[in-house]
Amino acid sequence: MKGWIKQLNQLRSWMVLVIAMVLLLMGVPFTIEAASDVDRLRQLVQEKAQQYKLPAEDARIDRVWKAIPGIEGRQLNIEETVQRLLKMKWKANGQQELPAEALVFETITPKVQLQDLNPAPIYRANPQKQGVAFLVNVAWGTEYLPGMLKTFREHGVKVNFFLDGAWAEKEPELVKLMQKEGHLIGSHAYNHPMMSKLSSQQAREQIQKTNQIIQKITDKSAIYFAPPAGDFNQSTVDVAAQEGMYTILWTVDTVDWRKPAPDLLIQRVMSQVENGSLVLMHPTNSTAAALPTLLKRIEKKGLQIIRLDHLLSPSRLLDAHEQSGND
């Protein structure tokens, strides 16, 4: 026991020496009192650390929502936060909260990632993620796409276009424009078949043919597959996975193919949209007219509209603390 006490005292002496050197480099005169202040500051940060900690959440198969991505956790880096506070010459003075600009976080990686799960459809992102993704399935409605792209551009929004292969063959310049403006390109099969009615080989041909077309136009491989009409079976999901693709469904349906009034479309979406929602739409007059208001209302609700690859990744969208403390 005495040996441990001796080692602890030696360690404390070394810590005091290191603190002294740090303070001298910062131009702060060193005293024993200053060292004690640093100890008290470190203790305060340690006490506060738990309230900022968010545990990682593993990807999982949900009984209802099927494959749900995991999300990173975070914890306060105590030493780096203390150093920032020292540089700021911050004093607690009875304050209950640490200044956001001093907080330094480190991530906690989920042990189970989406790619570790058995093949399953994806209907939503992790509900802790304060973002949504627009899924625009395109097999018709070409005349509405330039206006929709203009709206997305004006609002600085990136979405996800799932392209029917036969359509993409006819409209390569529009596909290139989608890609140029930063939108994600996915597959919607080749000629809008009911995937559950196809054999595994036929399903594979639909997926491969469209992927080849997308690859030729964009020079990138599609990794997300949206089955036409949301029709699929487990064989569809398995074949897509064998082709290196995730099968994507939706959380919120605009039902825009029924040509609802824009106000009704907006009402339908806003009554359901939440963290991690995937919002299905098509290039229609109703959607094109509703988009400007819909984008504003979703963002006003505190949700970022982002690409699917970002929404499904385990990375946590930055909150105010992280944005301030880790720039």
Secondary structure as GFF3:
##gff-version 3
##sequence-region A 1 327
A	DSSP	alpha_helix	2	25	.	.	.	ID=ss1
A	DSSP	alpha_helix	32	52	.	.	.	ID=ss2
A	DSSP	beta_strand	60	62	.	.	.	ID=ss3
A	DSSP	beta_strand	66	68	.	.	.	ID=ss4
A	DSSP	beta_strand	73	76	.	.	.	ID=ss5
A	DSSP	alpha_helix	78	88	.	.	.	ID=ss6
A	DSSP	three_ten_helix	100	102	.	.	.	ID=ss7
A	DSSP	beta_strand	105	108	.	.	.	ID=ss8
A	DSSP	three_ten_helix	114	116	.	.	.	ID=ss9
A	DSSP	beta_strand	131	138	.	.	.	ID=ss10
A	DSSP	three_ten_helix	142	144	.	.	.	ID=ss11
A	DSSP	alpha_helix	145	155	.	.	.	ID=ss12
A	DSSP	beta_strand	160	163	.	.	.	ID=ss13
A	DSSP	alpha_helix	165	170	.	.	.	ID=ss14
A	DSSP	alpha_helix	172	180	.	.	.	ID=ss15
A	DSSP	beta_strand	184	187	.	.	.	ID=ss16
A	DSSP	three_ten_helix	195	197	.	.	.	ID=ss17
A	DSSP	alpha_helix	200	218	.	.	.	ID=ss18
A	DSSP	beta_strand	224	225	.	.	.	ID=ss19
A	DSSP	three_ten_helix	228	230	.	.	.	ID=ss20
A	DSSP	alpha_helix	234	242	.	.	.	ID=ss21
A	DSSP	beta_strand	246	247	.	.	.	ID=ss22
A	DSSP	beta_strand	252	253	.	.	.	ID=ss23
A	DSSP	three_ten_helix	256	258	.	.	.	ID=ss24
A	DSSP	alpha_helix	262	270	.	.	.	ID=ss25
A	DSSP	beta_strand	278	281	.	.	.	ID=ss26
A	DSSP	alpha_helix	285	300	.	.	.	ID=ss27
A	DSSP	beta_strand	304	305	.	.	.	ID=ss28
A	DSSP	alpha_helix	308	312	.	.	.	ID=ss29
A	DSSP	alpha_helix	320	325	.	.	.	ID=ss30
###
